[in-house]
Amino acid sequence: MTPVYAQNMDLSAYKVLAVDDIPLNILLIQKMLSKLKLNIRTASNGRLALESVKECKPDLILLDLMMPELDGFEVIKALRADPETENIRIVILSALNSSEDIVKGFNLGANDFITKPIIMEKLLNCVVTQLKLVERQAQM
């Protein structure tokens, strides 16, 4: 059953990229989001995330911060510096929860920040809210 806050939206049209270097976290995110019937892609590090963004141009990126090769902060910087990707919605999902990390994420251009462990309802609400903003932006 689709959550109340997602009714009247065809979420299957939206592409979400989940980025985390821990496979169990990716599975957990996919399981939590499965009821929304989104088109979900995954990447296991920042470099692969940037490659995937070029291939599929997601509507929303769920991004871990602590990853090998490129961390989440570096991924946000790269995305915001490129006119092709500067407007993609980004939600940080991270165990880093100091005010410095949260402020840094927002200052770099993240649209929201969810601390781990992830509360399913919070994630679902956040994803639907971000996708509603994508929809409104497309209508402008």
N, CA, C and O atoms as CSV, one atom per row, in Angstrom:
chain,resi,resn,atom,element,x,y,z
A,1,MET,N,N,0.836,-1.194,0.000
A,1,MET,CA,C,0.000,0.000,0.000
A,1,MET,C,C,0.873,1.247,0.000
A,1,MET,O,O,1.826,1.337,0.774
A,2,THR,N,N,0.563,2.185,-0.840
A,2,THR,CA,C,1.328,3.421,-0.940
A,2,THR,C,C,1.044,4.298,0.277
A,2,THR,O,O,-0.113,4.470,0.659
A,3,PRO,N,N,2.085,4.851,0.882
A,3,PRO,CA,C,1.862,5.749,2.018
A,3,PRO,C,C,0.952,6.915,1.621
A,3,PRO,O,O,0.945,7.340,0.466
A,4,VAL,N,N,0.196,7.421,2.578
A,4,VAL,CA,C,-0.765,8.491,2.337
A,4,VAL,C,C,-0.106,9.684,1.655
A,4,VAL,O,O,-0.686,10.279,0.746
A,5,TYR,N,N,1.104,10.036,2.089
A,5,TYR,CA,C,1.757,11.220,1.554
A,5,TYR,C,C,2.217,11.036,0.110
A,5,TYR,O,O,2.634,12.006,-0.525
A,6,ALA,N,N,2.152,9.817,-0.423
A,6,ALA,CA,C,2.582,9.572,-1.805
A,6,ALA,C,C,1.408,9.277,-2.730
A,6,ALA,O,O,1.606,9.020,-3.917
A,7,GLN,N,N,0.196,9.312,-2.203
A,7,GLN,CA,C,-0.954,9.032,-3.051
A,7,GLN,C,C,-1.089,10.119,-4.115
A,7,GLN,O,O,-0.678,11.262,-3.912
A,8,ASN,N,N,-1.661,9.750,-5.228
A,8,ASN,CA,C,-1.853,10.644,-6.371
A,8,ASN,C,C,-0.550,11.028,-7.068
A,8,ASN,O,O,-0.510,11.996,-7.827
A,9,MET,N,N,0.523,10.263,-6.806
A,9,MET,CA,C,1.788,10.492,-7.508
A,9,MET,C,C,2.225,9.169,-8.119
A,9,MET,O,O,2.209,8.132,-7.456
A,10,ASP,N,N,2.615,9.213,-9.389
A,10,ASP,CA,C,3.182,8.023,-10.017
A,10,ASP,C,C,4.685,8.082,-9.814
A,10,ASP,O,O,5.409,8.674,-10.615
A,11,LEU,N,N,5.145,7.467,-8.741
A,11,LEU,CA,C,6.552,7.546,-8.394
A,11,LEU,C,C,7.429,6.640,-9.257
A,11,LEU,O,O,8.653,6.760,-9.228
A,12,SER,N,N,6.817,5.735,-10.023
A,12,SER,CA,C,7.602,4.829,-10.863
A,12,SER,C,C,8.325,5.584,-11.977
A,12,SER,O,O,9.255,5.055,-12.586
A,13,ALA,N,N,7.906,6.802,-12.240
A,13,ALA,CA,C,8.546,7.600,-13.283
A,13,ALA,C,C,9.845,8.248,-12.793
A,13,ALA,O,O,10.612,8.776,-13.599
A,14,TYR,N,N,10.096,8.213,-11.487
A,14,TYR,CA,C,11.258,8.890,-10.925
A,14,TYR,C,C,12.438,7.955,-10.737
A,14,TYR,O,O,12.287,6.797,-10.347
A,15,LYS,N,N,13.633,8.496,-11.028
A,15,LYS,CA,C,14.873,7.736,-10.871
A,15,LYS,C,C,15.591,8.209,-9.617
A,15,LYS,O,O,15.835,9.401,-9.428
A,16,VAL,N,N,15.924,7.241,-8.763
A,16,VAL,CA,C,16.635,7.529,-7.523
A,16,VAL,C,C,17.941,6.754,-7.540
A,16,VAL,O,O,17.963,5.565,-7.859
A,17,LEU,N,N,19.027,7.430,-7.196
A,17,LEU,CA,C,20.325,6.781,-7.079
A,17,LEU,C,C,20.689,6.714,-5.605
A,17,LEU,O,O,20.809,7.745,-4.942
A,18,ALA,N,N,20.867,5.488,-5.085
A,18,ALA,CA,C,21.286,5.280,-3.701
A,18,ALA,C,C,22.774,4.957,-3.705
A,18,ALA,O,O,23.213,4.033,-4.391
A,19,VAL,N,N,23.546,5.718,-2.938
A,19,VAL,CA,C,25.000,5.564,-2.930
A,19,VAL,C,C,25.480,5.270,-1.514
A,19,VAL,O,O,25.314,6.083,-0.605
A,20,ASP,N,N,26.078,4.091,-1.344
A,20,ASP,CA,C,26.634,3.688,-0.047
A,20,ASP,C,C,27.629,2.578,-0.303
A,20,ASP,O,O,27.395,1.715,-1.149
A,21,ASP,N,N,28.743,2.590,0.421
A,21,ASP,CA,C,29.770,1.572,0.211
A,21,ASP,C,C,29.502,0.292,0.992
A,21,ASP,O,O,30.235,-0.685,0.843
A,22,ILE,N,N,28.474,0.284,1.815
A,22,ILE,CA,C,28.127,-0.915,2.589
A,22,ILE,C,C,26.912,-1.575,1.943
A,22,ILE,O,O,25.813,-1.020,1.975
A,23,PRO,N,N,27.107,-2.771,1.351
A,23,PRO,CA,C,26.003,-3.436,0.636
A,23,PRO,C,C,24.739,-3.607,1.474
A,23,PRO,O,O,23.633,-3.493,0.945
A,24,LEU,N,N,24.880,-3.877,2.760
A,24,LEU,CA,C,23.708,-4.052,3.618
A,24,LEU,C,C,22.893,-2.756,3.702
A,24,LEU,O,O,21.664,-2.800,3.744
A,25,ASN,N,N,23.565,-1.620,3.725
A,25,ASN,CA,C,22.849,-0.335,3.753
A,25,ASN,C,C,22.060,-0.122,2.462
A,25,ASN,O,O,20.928,0.360,2.490
A,26,ILE,N,N,22.664,-0.484,1.337
A,26,ILE,CA,C,21.967,-0.374,0.042
A,26,ILE,C,C,20.718,-1.249,0.043
A,26,ILE,O,O,19.645,-0.812,-0.374
A,27,LEU,N,N,20.863,-2.488,0.513
A,27,LEU,CA,C,19.701,-3.394,0.580
A,27,LEU,C,C,18.612,-2.822,1.479
A,27,LEU,O,O,17.427,-2.894,1.153
A,28,LEU,N,N,19.012,-2.262,2.595
A,28,LEU,CA,C,18.054,-1.677,3.533
A,28,LEU,C,C,17.305,-0.507,2.894
A,28,LEU,O,O,16.087,-0.399,3.032
A,29,ILE,N,N,18.026,0.360,2.200
A,29,ILE,CA,C,17.403,1.504,1.531
A,29,ILE,C,C,16.438,1.007,0.445
A,29,ILE,O,O,15.317,1.502,0.330
A,30,GLN,N,N,16.884,0.022,-0.350
A,30,GLN,CA,C,16.012,-0.521,-1.400
A,30,GLN,C,C,14.746,-1.120,-0.794
A,30,GLN,O,O,13.650,-0.920,-1.318
A,31,LYS,N,N,14.894,-1.846,0.297
A,31,LYS,CA,C,13.739,-2.469,0.960
A,31,LYS,C,C,12.778,-1.394,1.478
A,31,LYS,O,O,11.564,-1.498,1.300
A,32,MET,N,N,13.330,-0.371,2.113
A,32,MET,CA,C,12.487,0.703,2.650
A,32,MET,C,C,11.719,1.425,1.541
A,32,MET,O,O,10.556,1.789,1.717
A,33,LEU,N,N,12.378,1.627,0.405
A,33,LEU,CA,C,11.764,2.385,-0.685
A,33,LEU,C,C,10.907,1.530,-1.614
A,33,LEU,O,O,10.216,2.060,-2.484
A,34,SER,N,N,10.946,0.216,-1.436
A,34,SER,CA,C,10.259,-0.691,-2.371
A,34,SER,C,C,8.765,-0.394,-2.481
A,34,SER,O,O,8.193,-0.550,-3.560
A,35,LYS,N,N,8.129,0.024,-1.405
A,35,LYS,CA,C,6.682,0.289,-1.465
A,35,LYS,C,C,6.342,1.517,-2.301
A,35,LYS,O,O,5.188,1.709,-2.684
A,36,LEU,N,N,7.354,2.359,-2.589
A,36,LEU,CA,C,7.098,3.538,-3.416
A,36,LEU,C,C,7.216,3.240,-4.909
A,36,LEU,O,O,6.856,4.074,-5.740
A,37,LYS,N,N,7.717,2.055,-5.249
A,37,LYS,CA,C,7.828,1.600,-6.647
A,37,LYS,C,C,8.647,2.564,-7.511
A,37,LYS,O,O,8.302,2.844,-8.660
A,38,LEU,N,N,9.735,3.062,-6.927
A,38,LEU,CA,C,10.640,3.960,-7.641
A,38,LEU,C,C,11.575,3.166,-8.545
A,38,LEU,O,O,11.736,1.957,-8.375
A,39,ASN,N,N,12.175,3.838,-9.485
A,39,ASN,CA,C,13.218,3.257,-10.320
A,39,ASN,C,C,14.532,3.536,-9.583
A,39,ASN,O,O,15.054,4.649,-9.643
A,40,ILE,N,N,15.066,2.525,-8.888
A,40,ILE,CA,C,16.239,2.722,-8.032
A,40,ILE,C,C,17.484,2.110,-8.656
A,40,ILE,O,O,17.496,0.946,-9.056
A,41,ARG,N,N,18.528,2.924,-8.727
A,41,ARG,CA,C,19.865,2.455,-9.122
A,41,ARG,C,C,20.756,2.601,-7.906
A,41,ARG,O,O,20.433,3.340,-6.976
A,42,THR,N,N,21.881,1.893,-7.914
A,42,THR,CA,C,22.786,1.976,-6.775
A,42,THR,C,C,24.223,2.168,-7.245
A,42,THR,O,O,24.576,1.849,-8.381
A,43,ALA,N,N,25.032,2.692,-6.349
A,43,ALA,CA,C,26.470,2.829,-6.575
A,43,ALA,C,C,27.160,2.599,-5.233
A,43,ALA,O,O,26.631,2.960,-4.182
A,44,SER,N,N,28.351,1.991,-5.280
A,44,SER,CA,C,29.038,1.622,-4.046
A,44,SER,C,C,30.156,2.581,-3.647
A,44,SER,O,O,30.820,2.362,-2.634
A,45,ASN,N,N,30.372,3.633,-4.422
A,45,ASN,CA,C,31.328,4.669,-4.015
A,45,ASN,C,C,31.054,5.949,-4.813
A,45,ASN,O,O,30.231,5.970,-5.728
A,46,GLY,N,N,31.763,7.001,-4.438
A,46,GLY,CA,C,31.524,8.294,-5.068
A,46,GLY,C,C,31.851,8.339,-6.552
A,46,GLY,O,O,31.122,8.954,-7.330
A,47,ARG,N,N,32.936,7.694,-6.949
A,47,ARG,CA,C,33.316,7.688,-8.363
A,47,ARG,C,C,32.246,7.014,-9.203
A,47,ARG,O,O,31.850,7.532,-10.247
A,48,LEU,N,N,31.773,5.840,-8.740
A,48,LEU,CA,C,30.710,5.128,-9.462
A,48,LEU,C,C,29.409,5.928,-9.454
A,48,LEU,O,O,28.634,5.869,-10.409
A,49,ALA,N,N,29.174,6.669,-8.386
A,49,ALA,CA,C,27.975,7.507,-8.317
A,49,ALA,C,C,27.997,8.562,-9.417
A,49,ALA,O,O,26.992,8.780,-10.094
A,50,LEU,N,N,29.144,9.218,-9.594
A,50,LEU,CA,C,29.245,10.249,-10.623
A,50,LEU,C,C,29.087,9.654,-12.017
A,50,LEU,O,O,28.478,10.275,-12.889
A,51,GLU,N,N,29.629,8.457,-12.235
A,51,GLU,CA,C,29.455,7.780,-13.526
A,51,GLU,C,C,27.982,7.459,-13.766
A,51,GLU,O,O,27.464,7.660,-14.865
A,52,SER,N,N,27.315,6.958,-12.724
A,52,SER,CA,C,25.907,6.600,-12.837
A,52,SER,C,C,25.041,7.832,-13.105
A,52,SER,O,O,24.080,7.763,-13.871
A,53,VAL,N,N,25.379,8.947,-12.480
A,53,VAL,CA,C,24.630,10.189,-12.691
A,53,VAL,C,C,24.706,10.599,-14.156
A,53,VAL,O,O,23.705,11.024,-14.733
A,54,LYS,N,N,25.876,10.477,-14.758
A,54,LYS,CA,C,26.035,10.827,-16.182
A,54,LYS,C,C,25.189,9.917,-17.065
A,54,LYS,O,O,24.624,10.365,-18.062
A,55,GLU,N,N,25.100,8.627,-16.696
A,55,GLU,CA,C,24.344,7.646,-17.487
A,55,GLU,C,C,22.842,7.839,-17.361
A,55,GLU,O,O,22.131,7.839,-18.366
A,56,CYS,N,N,22.351,8.005,-16.135
A,56,CYS,CA,C,20.895,7.929,-15.934
A,56,CYS,C,C,20.243,9.224,-15.483
A,56,CYS,O,O,19.015,9.292,-15.429
A,57,LYS,N,N,21.012,10.252,-15.157
A,57,LYS,CA,C,20.477,11.541,-14.676
A,57,LYS,C,C,19.292,11.322,-13.717
A,57,LYS,O,O,18.133,11.518,-14.082
A,58,PRO,N,N,19.622,10.907,-12.476
A,58,PRO,CA,C,18.547,10.650,-11.506
A,58,PRO,C,C,17.829,11.932,-11.083
A,58,PRO,O,O,18.358,13.034,-11.227
A,59,ASP,N,N,16.629,11.766,-10.566
A,59,ASP,CA,C,15.866,12.889,-10.029
A,59,ASP,C,C,16.293,13.195,-8.605
A,59,ASP,O,O,16.179,14.326,-8.132
A,60,LEU,N,N,16.791,12.156,-7.925
A,60,LEU,CA,C,17.151,12.265,-6.512
A,60,LEU,C,C,18.322,11.346,-6.232
A,60,LEU,O,O,18.379,10.223,-6.733
A,61,ILE,N,N,19.265,11.833,-5.420
A,61,ILE,CA,C,20.396,11.007,-4.988
A,61,ILE,C,C,20.349,10.898,-3.471
A,61,ILE,O,O,20.267,11.903,-2.763
A,62,LEU,N,N,20.403,9.662,-2.984
A,62,LEU,CA,C,20.524,9.387,-1.551
A,62,LEU,C,C,21.987,9.038,-1.330
A,62,LEU,O,O,22.459,8.013,-1.823
A,63,LEU,N,N,22.709,9.872,-0.600
A,63,LEU,CA,C,24.164,9.841,-0.612
A,63,LEU,C,C,24.776,9.667,0.770
A,63,LEU,O,O,24.538,10.464,1.677
A,64,ASP,N,N,25.572,8.605,0.911
A,64,ASP,CA,C,26.380,8.419,2.116
A,64,ASP,C,C,27.557,9.384,2.055
A,64,ASP,O,O,27.944,9.818,0.970
A,65,LEU,N,N,28.125,9.722,3.199
A,65,LEU,CA,C,29.274,10.621,3.208
A,65,LEU,C,C,30.600,9.883,3.282
A,65,LEU,O,O,31.548,10.231,2.577
A,66,MET,N,N,30.671,8.867,4.133
A,66,MET,CA,C,31.944,8.169,4.350
A,66,MET,C,C,32.074,7.003,3.369
A,66,MET,O,O,31.513,5.926,3.576
A,67,MET,N,N,32.839,7.252,2.283
A,67,MET,CA,C,33.020,6.233,1.246
A,67,MET,C,C,34.443,6.304,0.706
A,67,MET,O,O,35.096,7.344,0.787
A,68,PRO,N,N,34.919,5.186,0.154
A,68,PRO,CA,C,36.253,5.197,-0.459
A,68,PRO,C,C,36.240,5.950,-1.795
A,68,PRO,O,O,35.182,6.224,-2.360
A,69,GLU,N,N,37.415,6.269,-2.272
A,69,GLU,CA,C,37.656,6.956,-3.552
A,69,GLU,C,C,37.211,8.410,-3.489
A,69,GLU,O,O,38.056,9.300,-3.396
A,70,LEU,N,N,35.917,8.675,-3.536
A,70,LEU,CA,C,35.381,10.024,-3.358
A,70,LEU,C,C,34.349,9.960,-2.247
A,70,LEU,O,O,33.436,9.136,-2.289
A,71,ASP,N,N,34.492,10.832,-1.247
A,71,ASP,CA,C,33.466,10.810,-0.197
A,71,ASP,C,C,32.247,11.611,-0.667
A,71,ASP,O,O,32.270,12.245,-1.721
A,72,GLY,N,N,31.204,11.565,0.126
A,72,GLY,CA,C,29.954,12.226,-0.256
A,72,GLY,C,C,30.098,13.731,-0.443
A,72,GLY,O,O,29.468,14.309,-1.328
A,73,PHE,N,N,30.927,14.370,0.388
A,73,PHE,CA,C,31.136,15.808,0.237
A,73,PHE,C,C,31.737,16.122,-1.133
A,73,PHE,O,O,31.327,17.079,-1.789
A,74,GLU,N,N,32.706,15.318,-1.560
A,74,GLU,CA,C,33.344,15.531,-2.862
A,74,GLU,C,C,32.352,15.294,-4.008
A,74,GLU,O,O,32.394,15.977,-5.031
A,75,VAL,N,N,31.466,14.320,-3.819
A,75,VAL,CA,C,30.440,14.049,-4.833
A,75,VAL,C,C,29.510,15.257,-4.964
A,75,VAL,O,O,29.184,15.670,-6.077
A,76,ILE,N,N,29.089,15.814,-3.849
A,76,ILE,CA,C,28.207,16.985,-3.896
A,76,ILE,C,C,28.906,18.141,-4.606
A,76,ILE,O,O,28.309,18.798,-5.458
A,77,LYS,N,N,30.169,18.392,-4.259
A,77,LYS,CA,C,30.929,19.474,-4.906
A,77,LYS,C,C,30.958,19.274,-6.421
A,77,LYS,O,O,30.711,20.209,-7.183
A,78,ALA,N,N,31.261,18.052,-6.849
A,78,ALA,CA,C,31.349,17.764,-8.290
A,78,ALA,C,C,30.002,17.960,-8.975
A,78,ALA,O,O,29.940,18.528,-10.065
A,79,LEU,N,N,28.921,17.495,-8.345
A,79,LEU,CA,C,27.593,17.623,-8.934
A,79,LEU,C,C,27.163,19.086,-9.028
A,79,LEU,O,O,26.608,19.506,-10.043
A,80,ARG,N,N,27.415,19.849,-7.991
A,80,ARG,CA,C,26.995,21.251,-7.977
A,80,ARG,C,C,27.842,22.118,-8.914
A,80,ARG,O,O,27.404,23.193,-9.325
A,81,ALA,N,N,29.048,21.659,-9.252
A,81,ALA,CA,C,29.921,22.424,-10.142
A,81,ALA,C,C,29.601,22.202,-11.621
A,81,ALA,O,O,30.079,22.947,-12.477
A,82,ASP,N,N,28.803,21.192,-11.922
A,82,ASP,CA,C,28.484,20.843,-13.307
A,82,ASP,C,C,27.073,21.326,-13.649
A,82,ASP,O,O,26.109,20.917,-13.001
A,83,PRO,N,N,26.940,22.197,-14.664
A,83,PRO,CA,C,25.605,22.706,-15.029
A,83,PRO,C,C,24.601,21.595,-15.370
A,83,PRO,O,O,23.395,21.783,-15.204
A,84,GLU,N,N,25.083,20.453,-15.839
A,84,GLU,CA,C,24.195,19.328,-16.178
A,84,GLU,C,C,23.585,18.673,-14.942
A,84,GLU,O,O,22.514,18.071,-15.020
A,85,THR,N,N,24.269,18.791,-13.793
A,85,THR,CA,C,23.829,18.062,-12.595
A,85,THR,C,C,23.583,18.970,-11.389
A,85,THR,O,O,23.238,18.490,-10.309
A,86,GLU,N,N,23.757,20.259,-11.569
A,86,GLU,CA,C,23.709,21.165,-10.419
A,86,GLU,C,C,22.349,21.215,-9.713
A,86,GLU,O,O,22.277,21.594,-8.544
A,87,ASN,N,N,21.277,20.838,-10.407
A,87,ASN,CA,C,19.949,20.920,-9.804
A,87,ASN,C,C,19.381,19.587,-9.327
A,87,ASN,O,O,18.235,19.531,-8.882
A,88,ILE,N,N,20.161,18.522,-9.414
A,88,ILE,CA,C,19.676,17.224,-8.921
A,88,ILE,C,C,19.516,17.306,-7.406
A,88,ILE,O,O,20.403,17.786,-6.700
A,89,ARG,N,N,18.386,16.835,-6.924
A,89,ARG,CA,C,18.118,16.835,-5.472
A,89,ARG,C,C,19.031,15.822,-4.799
A,89,ARG,O,O,19.189,14.707,-5.296
A,90,ILE,N,N,19.637,16.198,-3.670
A,90,ILE,CA,C,20.553,15.330,-2.934
A,90,ILE,C,C,20.140,15.274,-1.476
A,90,ILE,O,O,19.996,16.305,-0.820
A,91,VAL,N,N,19.949,14.051,-0.971
A,91,VAL,CA,C,19.689,13.832,0.443
A,91,VAL,C,C,20.854,13.023,0.992
A,91,VAL,O,O,21.145,11.929,0.509
A,92,ILE,N,N,21.511,13.564,1.993
A,92,ILE,CA,C,22.602,12.850,2.649
A,92,ILE,C,C,22.001,11.868,3.645
A,92,ILE,O,O,21.114,12.210,4.427
A,93,LEU,N,N,22.513,10.624,3.594
A,93,LEU,CA,C,22.168,9.605,4.594
A,93,LEU,C,C,23.489,9.211,5.243
A,93,LEU,O,O,24.308,8.542,4.613
A,94,SER,N,N,23.711,9.614,6.496
A,94,SER,CA,C,25.036,9.395,7.066
A,94,SER,C,C,25.017,9.173,8.571
A,94,SER,O,O,24.146,9.666,9.289
A,95,ALA,N,N,26.008,8.413,9.020
A,95,ALA,CA,C,26.224,8.239,10.460
A,95,ALA,C,C,26.947,9.462,11.028
A,95,ALA,O,O,26.924,9.691,12.237
A,96,LEU,N,N,27.584,10.243,10.162
A,96,LEU,CA,C,28.187,11.498,10.612
A,96,LEU,C,C,27.041,12.427,10.982
A,96,LEU,O,O,26.211,12.772,10.140
A,97,ASN,N,N,27.001,12.827,12.243
A,97,ASN,CA,C,25.855,13.640,12.648
A,97,ASN,C,C,26.248,14.845,13.490
A,97,ASN,O,O,25.421,15.403,14.211
A,98,SER,N,N,27.515,15.243,13.397
A,98,SER,CA,C,27.902,16.457,14.122
A,98,SER,C,C,27.308,17.663,13.403
A,98,SER,O,O,27.028,17.610,12.206
A,99,SER,N,N,27.121,18.746,14.146
A,99,SER,CA,C,26.568,19.924,13.493
A,99,SER,C,C,27.487,20.424,12.386
A,99,SER,O,O,27.012,20.975,11.393
A,100,GLU,N,N,28.810,20.238,12.545
A,100,GLU,CA,C,29.744,20.669,11.496
A,100,GLU,C,C,29.492,19.901,10.197
A,100,GLU,O,O,29.466,20.497,9.120
A,101,ASP,N,N,29.307,18.581,10.294
A,101,ASP,CA,C,29.068,17.765,9.100
A,101,ASP,C,C,27.734,18.119,8.443
A,101,ASP,O,O,27.639,18.203,7.219
A,102,ILE,N,N,26.722,18.324,9.257
A,102,ILE,CA,C,25.397,18.661,8.725
A,102,ILE,C,C,25.451,20.024,8.024
A,102,ILE,O,O,24.953,20.171,6.908
A,103,VAL,N,N,26.054,21.013,8.679
A,103,VAL,CA,C,26.163,22.350,8.085
A,103,VAL,C,C,27.007,22.292,6.816
A,103,VAL,O,O,26.664,22.924,5.817
A,104,LYS,N,N,28.114,21.536,6.844
A,104,LYS,CA,C,28.964,21.414,5.654
A,104,LYS,C,C,28.162,20.828,4.486
A,104,LYS,O,O,28.262,21.306,3.357
A,105,GLY,N,N,27.363,19.782,4.770
A,105,GLY,CA,C,26.540,19.164,3.731
A,105,GLY,C,C,25.578,20.153,3.103
A,105,GLY,O,O,25.451,20.214,1.880
A,106,PHE,N,N,24.902,20.927,3.936
A,106,PHE,CA,C,23.961,21.921,3.414
A,106,PHE,C,C,24.691,23.039,2.670
A,106,PHE,O,O,24.230,23.497,1.625
A,107,ASN,N,N,25.826,23.474,3.210
A,107,ASN,CA,C,26.581,24.544,2.549
A,107,ASN,C,C,27.100,24.123,1.187
A,107,ASN,O,O,27.233,24.958,0.293
A,108,LEU,N,N,27.397,22.843,1.012
A,108,LEU,CA,C,27.861,22.344,-0.281
A,108,LEU,C,C,26.712,22.175,-1.275
A,108,LEU,O,O,26.937,22.104,-2.484
A,109,GLY,N,N,25.476,22.110,-0.761
A,109,GLY,CA,C,24.333,22.030,-1.667
A,109,GLY,C,C,23.396,20.864,-1.455
A,109,GLY,O,O,22.529,20.617,-2.293
A,110,ALA,N,N,23.545,20.135,-0.352
A,110,ALA,CA,C,22.589,19.055,-0.067
A,110,ALA,C,C,21.214,19.673,0.198
A,110,ALA,O,O,21.107,20.782,0.721
A,111,ASN,N,N,20.172,18.937,-0.172
A,111,ASN,CA,C,18.808,19.418,0.032
A,111,ASN,C,C,18.202,18.948,1.346
A,111,ASN,O,O,17.260,19.557,1.854
A,112,ASP,N,N,18.743,17.859,1.899
A,112,ASP,CA,C,18.284,17.369,3.197
A,112,ASP,C,C,19.360,16.464,3.773
A,112,ASP,O,O,20.288,16.063,3.071
A,113,PHE,N,N,19.229,16.145,5.053
A,113,PHE,CA,C,20.221,15.337,5.758
A,113,PHE,C,C,19.481,14.410,6.710
A,113,PHE,O,O,18.752,14.874,7.586
A,114,ILE,N,N,19.662,13.112,6.546
A,114,ILE,CA,C,19.053,12.123,7.437
A,114,ILE,C,C,20.186,11.346,8.095
A,114,ILE,O,O,21.064,10.810,7.418
A,115,THR,N,N,20.156,11.293,9.424
A,115,THR,CA,C,21.208,10.563,10.123
A,115,THR,C,C,20.853,9.082,10.239
A,115,THR,O,O,19.685,8.705,10.330
A,116,LYS,N,N,21.899,8.257,10.231
A,116,LYS,CA,C,21.734,6.818,10.425
A,116,LYS,C,C,21.798,6.551,11.918
A,116,LYS,O,O,22.473,7.286,12.638
A,117,PRO,N,N,21.115,5.521,12.404
A,117,PRO,CA,C,20.280,4.592,11.654
A,117,PRO,C,C,19.041,5.289,11.088
A,117,PRO,O,O,18.450,6.174,11.705
A,118,ILE,N,N,18.680,4.846,9.890
A,118,ILE,CA,C,17.590,5.472,9.150
A,118,ILE,C,C,16.237,5.011,9.683
A,118,ILE,O,O,15.993,3.816,9.844
A,119,ILE,N,N,15.369,5.971,9.950
A,119,ILE,CA,C,13.990,5.673,10.338
A,119,ILE,C,C,13.180,5.636,9.042
A,119,ILE,O,O,13.136,6.620,8.304
A,120,MET,N,N,12.547,4.506,8.774
A,120,MET,CA,C,11.883,4.294,7.497
A,120,MET,C,C,10.883,5.400,7.150
A,120,MET,O,O,10.927,5.924,6.036
A,121,GLU,N,N,10.007,5.762,8.043
A,121,GLU,CA,C,8.993,6.780,7.749
A,121,GLU,C,C,9.632,8.124,7.424
A,121,GLU,O,O,9.143,8.863,6.570
A,122,LYS,N,N,10.725,8.433,8.109
A,122,LYS,CA,C,11.433,9.691,7.824
A,122,LYS,C,C,12.005,9.650,6.410
A,122,LYS,O,O,11.897,10.627,5.668
A,123,LEU,N,N,12.616,8.522,6.030
A,123,LEU,CA,C,13.166,8.384,4.685
A,123,LEU,C,C,12.068,8.480,3.630
A,123,LEU,O,O,12.220,9.202,2.644
A,124,LEU,N,N,10.977,7.768,3.825
A,124,LEU,CA,C,9.875,7.788,2.853
A,124,LEU,C,C,9.303,9.197,2.706
A,124,LEU,O,O,9.076,9.666,1.590
A,125,ASN,N,N,9.075,9.860,3.818
A,125,ASN,CA,C,8.561,11.235,3.773
A,125,ASN,C,C,9.518,12.159,3.034
A,125,ASN,O,O,9.103,12.972,2.207
A,126,CYS,N,N,10.794,12.026,3.342
A,126,CYS,CA,C,11.804,12.875,2.723
A,126,CYS,C,C,11.861,12.637,1.216
A,126,CYS,O,O,11.881,13.594,0.442
A,127,VAL,N,N,11.888,11.384,0.795
A,127,VAL,CA,C,11.961,11.051,-0.631
A,127,VAL,C,C,10.747,11.593,-1.368
A,127,VAL,O,O,10.888,12.200,-2.430
A,128,VAL,N,N,9.568,11.386,-0.826
A,128,VAL,CA,C,8.345,11.879,-1.480
A,128,VAL,C,C,8.366,13.412,-1.553
A,128,VAL,O,O,8.013,13.989,-2.582
A,129,THR,N,N,8.773,14.061,-0.477
A,129,THR,CA,C,8.847,15.529,-0.469
A,129,THR,C,C,9.812,16.027,-1.543
A,129,THR,O,O,9.496,16.960,-2.282
A,130,GLN,N,N,10.983,15.408,-1.629
A,130,GLN,CA,C,11.975,15.822,-2.625
A,130,GLN,C,C,11.443,15.608,-4.044
A,130,GLN,O,O,11.650,16.444,-4.924
A,131,LEU,N,N,10.763,14.493,-4.255
A,131,LEU,CA,C,10.231,14.215,-5.598
A,131,LEU,C,C,9.074,15.145,-5.954
A,131,LEU,O,O,8.886,15.472,-7.125
A,132,LYS,N,N,8.298,15.573,-4.958
A,132,LYS,CA,C,7.254,16.569,-5.216
A,132,LYS,C,C,7.898,17.885,-5.645
A,132,LYS,O,O,7.375,18.587,-6.510
A,133,LEU,N,N,9.038,18.213,-5.033
A,133,LEU,CA,C,9.754,19.434,-5.423
A,133,LEU,C,C,10.311,19.298,-6.840
A,133,LEU,O,O,10.310,20.271,-7.595
A,134,VAL,N,N,10.784,18.116,-7.210
A,134,VAL,CA,C,11.251,17.857,-8.575
A,134,VAL,C,C,10.088,18.076,-9.546
A,134,VAL,O,O,10.242,18.718,-10.585
A,135,GLU,N,N,8.928,17.532,-9.188
A,135,GLU,CA,C,7.742,17.659,-10.046
A,135,GLU,C,C,7.355,19.131,-10.219
A,135,GLU,O,O,7.055,19.570,-11.329
A,136,ARG,N,N,7.363,19.884,-9.127
A,136,ARG,CA,C,7.011,21.296,-9.217
A,136,ARG,C,C,8.018,22.076,-10.053
A,136,ARG,O,O,7.650,22.959,-10.828
A,137,GLN,N,N,9.290,21.738,-9.884
A,137,GLN,CA,C,10.348,22.413,-10.648
A,137,GLN,C,C,10.158,22.153,-12.148
A,137,GLN,O,O,10.368,23.043,-12.971
A,138,ALA,N,N,9.764,20.936,-12.487
A,138,ALA,CA,C,9.554,20.571,-13.900
A,138,ALA,C,C,8.370,21.330,-14.493
A,138,ALA,O,O,8.339,21.594,-15.695
A,139,GLN,N,N,7.401,21.679,-13.657
A,139,GLN,CA,C,6.205,22.395,-14.138
A,139,GLN,C,C,6.465,23.878,-14.346
A,139,GLN,O,O,5.659,24.556,-14.984
A,140,MET,N,N,7.561,24.396,-13.828
A,140,MET,CA,C,7.868,25.842,-13.938
A,140,MET,C,C,8.452,26.165,-15.296
A,140,MET,O,O,8.770,27.322,-15.571
